[in-house]
Amino acid sequence: MQSHLSSNGVSENRGQPAAASVLALIASAGIAILFTLTPARQASDSKFPSIQDVAAESGTIRGQIYYSGTEISDLPALVKKGAVDVKDAHIAATQDIPNERLLIDPESRGVANVFVYLTKSPENPRGEAWPVPADELTVRYDGCRLFPHALFATTRQTIRVVDEDPLPNYMHVQAIINEVHVSLLLDMAPIQFRRSEKTPIEVFCDFHSWESGYWLILDHPFAASSNRRGEFAITGLPPGKHTLKIWHEHVGYVQRGLDVEVVAGETLDLGRIEFSQP
């Protein structure tokens, strides 16, 4: 019979009486067992840096996805206001439903909904898996539209789907690596992905073909999607060399492998990253 009390900054002598009592109780029952008693790790004796230390030693990447074409024009609306030849027109056709497959801001020439992300998970300076964000993400159907159009989530992060329409929507998540059961939204449970997906995956409604978007699922938190001005920022990056992928649903990969180097406490501005239609 063996017992071990992990010290971890706590005296072994301090734990022996409790261990002896447990052993005596087990011995009296005629049971042989090998076990370890380990006290909780104290912040002062942790071999990993604190969260504050990690934040102080991290860097940021930012930039803008910039449309370099000659003309800027919106794609035709998916559903026109007042249309009668679409399903559930009394909800869907109360206003134009824009085609978000390509959104270019005329003023800044920025391209929205472009995913920028690390190709692989960097090593966590704390020596453990990257924590799952505590915030739950919400995807909603409203006016026969899906919001947001581009969503980034980490594995095991909770995604809640809310249907604000007075009619059924049927979500279809076209995952490749994960198994996701589709269902009527009224019955849909929160979604969590167990593994990362290699590329952004399409999400659409089986009842309303124009309701669609893309989700990026990774096993690390280092990704972003560009806003309406094409701007993006990835924070909390470990210092060192990294490789970025830049992806958009209209063209696929804008960049398959953009090498960058992050310096602790600094922001790396990539400036304008050109985007052109095929």
C-alpha positions in Angstrom: 0.0 0.0 0.0 1.3 3.4 -0.9 0.1 7.0 -0.3 1.6 10.2 -1.5 0.8 13.8 -0.5 1.9 16.3 -3.1 3.9 19.1 -1.5 3.4 21.9 -4.0 4.6 24.3 -1.4 2.7 22.5 1.4 4.6 20.6 4.0 4.2 16.8 3.7 4.2 16.5 7.5 1.1 18.7 7.7 -0.8 16.2 5.6 0.4 12.9 7.2 -2.2 12.6 10.0 -5.1 12.9 7.6 -3.5 10.4 5.3 -2.8 8.0 8.1 -6.4 8.1 9.2 -7.6 7.3 5.8 -5.1 4.5 5.4 -6.1 3.0 8.7 -9.7 3.1 7.8 -9.1 1.4 4.5 -6.8 -1.2 6.1 -9.4 -2.1 8.7 -11.7 -2.9 5.8 -9.2 -5.2 4.2 -8.8 -3.1 1.1 -5.5 -2.5 -0.7 -5.4 0.7 -2.8 -2.9 3.1 -4.4 -3.9 6.7 -4.4 -2.6 10.3 -4.4 -3.8 13.2 -2.3 -3.1 16.5 -4.0 -3.9 19.9 -2.4 -5.2 22.7 -4.6 -2.4 24.7 -6.3 -1.7 28.1 -4.7 -1.3 31.1 -6.9 2.0 31.9 -5.3 3.6 28.5 -6.2 2.2 28.2 -9.7 4.9 27.5 -12.3 2.8 29.3 -14.9 2.5 33.1 -15.3 -0.7 34.7 -14.1 -3.4 35.9 -16.5 -2.1 39.4 -16.0 1.4 38.3 -16.9 0.1 36.6 -20.1 -1.8 39.7 -21.1 1.3 41.9 -20.5 3.4 39.6 -22.6 1.0 39.4 -25.6 0.7 41.4 -28.8 -2.0 42.4 -31.3 -2.4 42.2 -35.0 -4.7 44.6 -36.9 -5.4 45.6 -40.4 -8.0 46.3 -43.1 -9.3 44.2 -45.9 -9.3 46.7 -48.8 -11.2 46.3 -52.0 -8.8 47.1 -54.9 -11.2 46.8 -57.8 -12.4 49.7 -59.9 -16.1 49.7 -59.3 -18.1 49.2 -56.2 -21.7 48.0 -56.5 -24.0 46.1 -54.2 -25.2 42.7 -55.2 -28.9 42.5 -56.0 -31.2 42.0 -53.0 -32.0 38.4 -52.2 -35.6 39.4 -51.5 -37.1 42.6 -52.7 -39.5 44.6 -50.5 -43.1 43.8 -51.6 -42.2 40.5 -53.4 -45.0 38.0 -53.5 -43.2 35.1 -55.1 -41.2 34.1 -52.0 -42.0 31.8 -49.1 -43.5 33.6 -46.1 -43.6 36.9 -48.0 -45.6 38.5 -45.2 -42.5 38.4 -43.1 -39.6 38.1 -45.6 -40.7 40.9 -48.0 -41.5 43.7 -45.5 -38.1 45.1 -46.5 -35.2 44.4 -48.8 -33.0 41.5 -47.7 -29.5 42.4 -48.8 -27.1 39.9 -50.3 -24.3 39.7 -47.7 -22.1 37.5 -49.9 -20.1 40.6 -50.7 -20.4 43.8 -48.7 -18.0 46.7 -49.7 -18.2 50.0 -47.8 -18.1 52.8 -50.5 -16.4 55.3 -48.2 -13.5 53.1 -46.8 -13.5 50.4 -49.6 -13.4 47.9 -46.8 -14.8 44.4 -47.2 -17.0 43.0 -44.4 -17.2 39.4 -43.1 -13.7 38.4 -43.9 -12.2 35.8 -41.5 -8.6 36.3 -40.4 -7.1 33.6 -38.2 -4.0 31.7 -37.1 -3.5 28.5 -39.1 -2.8 26.5 -36.0 -3.1 26.9 -32.2 0.0 28.4 -30.7 1.4 27.1 -27.4 -0.2 28.6 -24.4 2.5 30.2 -22.1 0.5 28.8 -19.1 1.3 25.3 -20.4 -2.4 24.3 -20.7 -5.2 24.4 -23.2 -6.6 27.8 -24.2 -9.6 28.6 -22.0 -13.0 28.5 -23.4 -14.5 32.0 -23.6 -17.1 32.4 -20.9 -19.4 34.5 -23.1 -22.1 32.7 -24.9 -22.7 33.6 -28.5 -26.2 34.3 -29.9 -27.3 33.7 -33.4 -30.8 34.9 -34.3 -33.4 34.8 -37.0 -35.3 38.0 -37.4 -37.3 39.1 -40.4 -36.3 36.0 -42.3 -32.6 37.0 -41.9 -29.8 35.4 -40.1 -27.7 37.5 -37.7 -24.7 37.8 -37.7 -23.6 36.7 -41.2 -20.1 35.8 -40.1 -19.5 34.2 -36.7 -16.3 33.0 -35.0 -16.5 30.6 -32.1 -14.0 28.4 -30.3 -14.5 24.7 -29.6 -16.7 24.0 -26.6 -18.0 27.6 -26.6 -21.8 27.8 -26.4 -23.8 29.1 -29.3 -27.5 29.8 -28.7 -29.9 30.1 -31.6 -32.9 32.4 -31.1 -35.8 32.5 -33.5 -37.6 35.9 -33.3 -39.8 35.2 -36.3 -43.5 34.1 -35.9 -42.8 31.2 -38.2 -40.6 28.1 -38.3 -37.0 28.2 -39.5 -35.0 25.1 -40.0 -31.2 25.5 -39.4 -28.8 23.4 -41.3 -25.1 23.5 -40.2 -22.9 22.2 -42.9 -20.1 21.0 -40.7 -17.4 18.8 -42.1 -15.5 17.6 -39.0 -18.3 17.8 -36.3 -21.7 16.3 -36.2 -24.4 18.8 -35.7 -28.1 17.8 -35.7 -30.4 20.2 -37.6 -33.8 21.0 -36.2 -36.6 23.4 -36.0 -35.3 26.4 -34.0 -38.1 26.2 -31.5 -36.6 22.8 -30.5 -33.0 23.5 -31.0 -30.6 23.0 -28.1 -27.5 25.2 -27.6 -24.6 24.2 -29.9 -21.1 23.3 -28.9 -18.4 22.1 -31.4 -16.0 19.5 -30.1 -13.4 19.9 -32.8 -12.1 22.7 -35.0 -13.2 22.9 -38.6 -10.6 23.3 -41.4 -12.4 26.1 -43.1 -15.4 28.3 -42.3 -18.7 26.3 -42.6 -22.0 27.4 -44.2 -25.1 27.7 -42.1 -28.4 28.0 -43.9 -32.2 27.5 -43.5 -33.8 24.6 -45.3 -37.1 26.6 -45.5 -35.7 29.9 -46.7 -32.8 29.5 -49.0 -31.6 33.1 -48.7 -31.0 32.8 -44.9 -27.4 31.9 -44.7 -24.1 32.7 -43.1 -20.7 31.3 -42.3 -19.2 30.1 -39.0 -15.5 29.7 -38.2 -14.8 27.1 -35.5 -11.3 26.9 -34.1 -9.5 25.3 -31.1 -7.9 28.6 -30.1 -9.2 32.2 -29.7 -7.0 33.9 -32.2 -9.3 35.0 -35.0 -11.6 37.8 -36.1 -14.0 38.8 -38.8 -13.8 42.2 -40.5 -16.4 44.8 -39.7 -18.3 46.9 -42.3 -15.2 49.0 -42.9 -13.0 46.0 -43.4 -11.2 46.4 -40.1 -10.1 43.6 -37.9 -8.0 43.0 -34.8 -6.7 39.9 -33.1 -5.6 40.5 -29.5 -3.8 38.5 -26.8 -1.4 36.8 -29.2 1.7 35.1 -27.8 4.9 36.6 -29.0 6.7 34.9 -31.9 6.2 33.9 -35.5 2.7 33.0 -36.7 0.9 32.3 -40.0 -2.4 33.8 -40.8 -5.1 32.6 -43.2 -7.6 35.1 -44.7 -10.8 33.7 -46.1 -14.0 35.1 -47.6 -17.0 33.3 -48.9 -17.0 35.1 -52.3 -13.4 34.3 -53.3 -12.2 31.6 -50.9 -8.7 32.3 -49.6 -7.5 35.9 -49.9 -4.3 34.7 -48.2 -3.4 31.1 -47.5 -0.3 31.7 -45.5 0.6 35.2 -44.4 3.6 35.1 -42.1 3.8 37.6 -39.2 5.8 38.1 -36.1 4.2 39.4 -32.9 6.2 41.3 -30.3 5.1 41.5 -26.7 3.3 44.7 -25.8 3.1 45.9 -29.4 0.6 46.1 -32.2 1.5 44.9 -35.6 -0.4 46.9 -38.2 -0.7 45.0 -41.5 -2.2 48.0 -43.2 -4.4 47.4 -46.2 -4.7 43.8 -47.4 -5.9 43.9 -51.0 -9.1 42.1 -51.9 -10.2 41.7 -55.5 -13.0 39.8 -57.1 -12.2 36.7 -59.2 
